[in-house]
Amino acid sequence: AQTVTQSQPEMSVQEAETVTLSCTYDTSESDYYLFWYKQPPSRQMILVIRQEAYKQQNATENRFSVNFQKAAKSFSLKISDSQLGDAAMYFCAYSLRNSGNTPLVFGKGTRLSVIA
Amino acid sequence: NAGVMQNPRHLVRRRGQEARLRCSPMKGHSHVYWYRQLPEEGLKFMVYLQKENIIDESGMPKERFSAEFPKEGPSILRIQQVVRGDSAAYFCASSFSEEKLFFGSGTQLSVL
């Protein structure tokens, strides 16, 4: 079974600084998606960034980028120029890519605090 | 295009009562997923439905829990004879394809 591990229950960063959140996963599959979701206090799950495993290039969305190491099964999220609004729970997730829909497998999350 | 709508946002039930959670997917989406989030945990998959069909219910408890997605109307997650351990946030997500899920804001179920 696929598993996703986030080893940092809590992280903090100074406003305008850079922070990296870690995620590792376990799978025997070669074709899959990886995601980072943000969950603010409103509870809404917001997709931050997505990576297809067959793409070697790391995904980037504005201040958010990933370091995808397929061989090491590592998928870290880097947040640059951190803002107060970035404070939230961040969840790493995995999904098998096939012809049908497959459910997401989530890690336990990392709570990010941003210090003004 | 409205997002995924879940209601109620908060639901309080006494032990032994029934809980009904509703989810209206985004317009044009025919795939619906239900997830459960316990405190300080990530979301756990429960069930995946398409219109009038349950595709994957491998994450659903065998007893007391059921889900449907009728031809007309919202998807319903039903929990019979609730117990305190059912207290959690229940999230619905919908998609058009496998590439992107859109989540609702969840229903917080509290069992007294």
Interface residues (C-beta under 8 A of the other chain):
Chain A: V4 Y33 Y37 S42 R43 Q44 M45 I46 L47 R50 F91 A93 S95 R97 N98 G100 N101 T102 P103 L104 V105 F106 G107 K108 G109
Chain B: H31 Y33 Y35 E40 E41 G42 L43 K44 F45 Y48 I55 D56 G59 A89 F91 A93 S95 S97 E98 E99 K100 L101 F103 S105 G106 Q108
